[in-house]
Amino acid sequence: SFLKKISFCQSKSTQTGGSAVVASGLGEGQRLLSRAKRGWVWNQMFVLEEFSGPDPILVGRLHTDLDVGGKNIKYVLAGEGAGTIFAINELTGDIHAMKRLDREEKAEYTLTAQVVNADTDEPLEPPSEFIIKVQDINDNPPQFIEGPYRASVPEMSAVGTPVTRVTATDADDPVYGNSAKLVYSILEGQPYFSIDPNSGKFALHGMDREMREEYLVVIQAKDMGGHMGGLSGTTTVTVTLTDVNDNPPKFSKSLYEFVIPEDLPVGKMGGKVKANDRDIGENSKSTYSIVEGDDQNMFEIITDSQTQEGILRLKKPLDYESKRAYTLKVEATNIRSEPSSGGPFKDTATVKIVVEDSDEPPVFSKPMYLLEVNENAPINTVIGTVTARDPDSTGSFVRYFIDRHTDLERQFNINVEDGKITLAKPLDRETDMWHNITVTATEVRNHSQISRAIVAIRVMDINDNAPEFATEYEAFLCENGKSGQVIQTVSAVDKDDPIQGHNFDYRLVPEMLNNPNFTIRKNLDNSISVLAKHDTFRRQKQEMYFLPIIVTDNGNPPMSSTNTLTIRVCGCSKDGIVQSCNVEAYVLPIGLSMGALIAILACIILLLVIVVLFVTLRRHKNEPLIIKDDEDVRENIIRYDDEGGGEEDTEAFDIATLQNPDGINGYLPRKDIKPDLQFMPRAGQHSGPNGVDVDEFINVRLHEADNDPTAPPYDSIQIYGYEGRGSIAGSLSSLETASSDSDQNYDYLREWGPRFRRLGELYSATFLYSS
């Protein structure tokens, strides 16, 4: 066994007991137990951080009891940093730090030491573990990790009110020495703020936001307990004073004066007032009110949410003639108030209002008139009167008119002087019960001043309409019905509207009072029921009955009308359901089956097809030999041998014959002149089946025209009263001869009479002018 010892400059060790070891080199099965001598037990070493000497720093030395003179042993080091950071002398056991150490990076290293045979590396004792701690030095300044800071506190807070807490951290060892012991202080910001040196609590001394709203405070944290040589770090705290309502509103002026025209519309602005408040936000907002001087409730004041101005508005129209000036007391009150202030802050100001006279339009005595007139009132009946006056002090006369846009049918008139409304046309309540017209009043001296009033005219009812059936009733009576059964319930309507309501009286016409078939019975709901007197009604005997009923109202004078109820006799089922009301349907012995109906329909269709085929064949048989269709395109030669009416004259020669040689067997009579001789036409030549010989046909027709005195064209005289426009022919106003213009002599025209003498003079003058 061996003992372990350590010796180094800055080591800590303690004395402890020895350990039991087993001796080696004895015979098999023999063991020698002995108690080892007590040695030095160690577990940690220390080395200063940031050591930067020229040589490696000695951390400590390992030694064992086995290390006696001549022993072939060596020391081996393993663990964290062994061989890189820490190195051991194999012969002496000295441990050196090879690199500069930083406690903030790694505070301790765990290593293992062992003694082995220098030749065979065979362990001579078990490995022992120990720790090398890096000893701290003050090499890190304090830091404010969360800085810079921002804080807010209400203004005028009490002295010592906490604002915020600032915290600095130091990376040095808080256990060893004072390297991490921090002390706080204020470098900038006194005397407004204070700080606890140990905790970093930041306190306020009472301040006013209106004087200064924001402060920048510089705070220092210093280690080593704040002593000289300690490291320090700084941060800033921006302190904002939040507003409290500690300032009242203040009007910019104590007296406001406004001039308001009396015709200012209600609800319009008459002036503005403003109360300023040094506070901000909600604390600066105020409401305005009128506290004195408005007994008639003529004005109101509201707050403009954007500008915080008081807007003075009219609640009622002003009247210069009744009151010309007002003096109001206006108050501005803060919306919010602080509990400690004892109530909201206020300020008052005086507002003087002068009413300016304006030319006002006439004023009606009522904004709306309600008049009544009977619907039978005669023309020019006075319905009612409207009145208006000029409110100005001068008192101009007023004229009245009806706005015809509201009286398109011109049913009413109004007297322009006194405003009496009269009837211009008869009225009918059943057509229009109400008439709403607009009456305008205008000043005589100023026609631009116009006022309007609505006049509602109610047309009162008179009994001028007779009652009649509510609808056109058609009753159905079953043949198997019983005597006394209700056939139909009849009610009446009346266009009139009496105040006491309608009450109708029903009765049969006198000639039907004793009829043997029907009778009527009055009901409680102002209607009647028609009843059958017997049960022997038959369709074969009489299919339809007409029952005239007289309906009379209770008006004054009473009005009545005769209405006819149509009653049809029908065949019904045993349950009384109507099945058929036609006599023909009843007398048919049997009905036709579906097959018979189909056969009849097929025969009708077959007959229609035969008729269509027959008509088509007849049309094909009568078609002309020359068919004029879209594909029959031929050139037509037109010869003009007569002095006709030009190209537009279609009467002189008709070429319709060429289009259908056999279609016209007779001649075409002239429309302009009737020939004296009548030529009997001969039968036309029929062409062969393969077509028409047009050349032969034309020659035959040409021969007939040359030898027939009645054949066109005829000699006729055409009178040209108008030369037309756009003609390519020359004018006929000049006559040419074979001689030149110089040889032309028009003296012979004078020998033809007075008329030609004038023509000769004109041509002679024209000739001289052209020469």
C-alpha positions, 0 to 999 in steps of 0.5 A: 500500500501507499500513502497520498500526500499533497503540497501546493501553494494555495491548498486546503487539506484535512487529517483523516484516518488511514486505510487497510491494505492487502500485502502481496508476494505471500504464498497461495492461500496466505494473507497478511493483514496489517494496519497502514499508517495514517496519511493526508486525505485531500479532495480539492485544489484552487487556482486563480482565474485570469492568471497570465504569467510567462510560465504555467502556474503550479496548481499543486503536487501529488505524492504517495508513500510508494514514492521512495528512492529507487522506486520505478513509479510515475503519476498519471492524471485523467479527467476534465482538462487533463493533458490540455488544460492541466499537465502533471509531472510524471516523476514529481507529481506537480500539476500545472495549469497550461492555459488562462482560466475563466471562472465565468466559463467553468468554475471547477474541474473534476480529475483523477490521479493514479500511481502506476508502474513506470515500465508496465503501466500497471496500477500500483494503487486505486485511482483517486478523484479530486476537484480543481476550483477556479478562484474568482477575481473581480473581472466582470462589471455589473450589467442591466440586462432588462435596460433601458427602462420606461416607467410611468407614474401619475403626476403630483404623486406623493413623495416616495411613491415607487416608480419601478425597480431596476436590477443589475447582475454580476457574473463574478462569484457572489460567495467569494469576496465582494466581487458581486456585491452591488450598490445602486446610485443615481448619476442624473435625475436628482433631486426629483428621484431617489433609489434604494442603494441595495434593492434598486427601488426607484422612488418619486418626489412630487412633480407636476406634468404641466411643468415637465412631462418626461424625465431621463434618469441615469442609474449606476450599479457598482460592485465591491460594495461600492468601494473604490476599485469596484467595477460599475455599469449604468442604465437609463430610466425614462419616466413619464408623468401621466395626467391627472385632472388637476386643472380646470377649464378656462374660457379664452374670453369672459365675454362673447358677442354674436350677431344672429339674423332672425331668419337663421334656420332652427338647428343652425350654428349661431356662434362658438365658444372655447374653454381651454384645459391644460390637462390632456386626454379625457381630463381635458374634455368639457361639456357646455351648458346654458345656466342663465338667460334662456328662459324661453328655451331659444338656444342650446349649446353642444360640444364639438368632439373634435375641437372641444368647442361649444357650438351655440345653436337655435332651438326656436325661430328668432323674431326681431319684432318681439325680442332683439337681444339675449344675454346668456351665461355659459358654463364649461364643466370637466367630464372627469373629476378626481376624487380628491378635488371635491367635484368637477372643475368649472368655468363660466363666460357671458354670451351676448346675442344681438338679433338682426332684422331680416325680411321674413316671408309671410306666416300662416295662422296654421301650418295645416288647414283641415276643410270639409265640403259635401260632394254635391256642393255646387261650383263656387261654393266657399270651402274655407279660408286661409290667412297669413301675415307679414311678420316684419314691422313694415307689414306688407300685403299678402297674396294667395295662390294654389300650387297647381302641381298639387291641383293638377285637375284645377278643382279648386280656386283661391281668392288672391286677396282674402285667401277664400278657397272655392270649388271649381269642379264637382267632386265625387267622394267615391273617386277621391275622398281627400284632396291635399293642396298647397297654398302659397302666400307671397308679399306684394312688395317682395315676391321672393318671400314665399310661405306655404301651407298644406290644406287638406280638404275632406269630401263629405259623403251624400247618398248618391249611389245605389247598393248592388250585389257584392259580386255576380252571383250564379247559383246551382240548384240540384234536381234532387234538392229538397224544398226549403233548402238554401240555394245561395246567400246574397250580400250587397255593397254600397259605394257610399259611406254613411255615418250610421253604417249600411242597412240594406233591404231586399225584396223581390220585384212585384211580379215575382212576389208570388212565383212558385219556385223561389223565395228569400229570407233575411239574415242577421248579417245584412244579407239574404238567403234564396230558398227553393219552394219545391223539389220538382226542378228538372233540366228538361223542363227548364235549365235556367231561372232568373230571379230579380231582387231589389236592394235598397239602402237606408240613406236619405233619400234612399237609393235602390237597384234591381239585381238579377240572380241566375239559378242553374238546374244541375244534376247532382250526386246523392251527396248534393255535389254538382256533376253536370248542368248541361241538358245535352249531356243529360239526353245523350243515350250513350257515350262514344268510346275512345276507339270510336273517337280515334277512328273519326279523327283518322278519317278527318285527317285522311280527307284533309290529305286527299284535298291537299294532294288534289289542290297540289296536282291542279296547281302543277297542271296550270303552271305556264311553259315559261317558269319565272324563278330565280334560276331563269335568268335571261337578257331582255332586249328593249327597242325604243322606236317611239317618242315615248316618255323615256326610260320611265315610260312603261305604257308605250311598249309592254314586254310581258308577252315575251315572258309567257307566250301562251299565257296571253291569247288576246291583246293588251289594250292601250291605256293612253289611247283606245284604238278604233279598230278591233282585231280578233286575236288568233290562237297562240302557237303551243311549243313542243314538249322540250321547250319554247322556240323563242326565235320563231315566237318573236318573228310571229309576233313581229309580223303580227305587229307590223300588219295589225293596226290595233297592235301596239305601239301606237303613234302618240304625242308625249308632252315634256313639261319637265326636263328632269335632273341628272339627264345625260342628254343636252338641253333642247333650248337651242336649235342647231342647223347645218349653218353656223351661229353667224348665219342663223336668222330668226326673223322668219319666226316673226311671220308666224304670229305674235307668240313666235315673234317674242321667241324670235326676239329672245333668240336674236338677243341671245345671239347678240349677247353670245357674240 
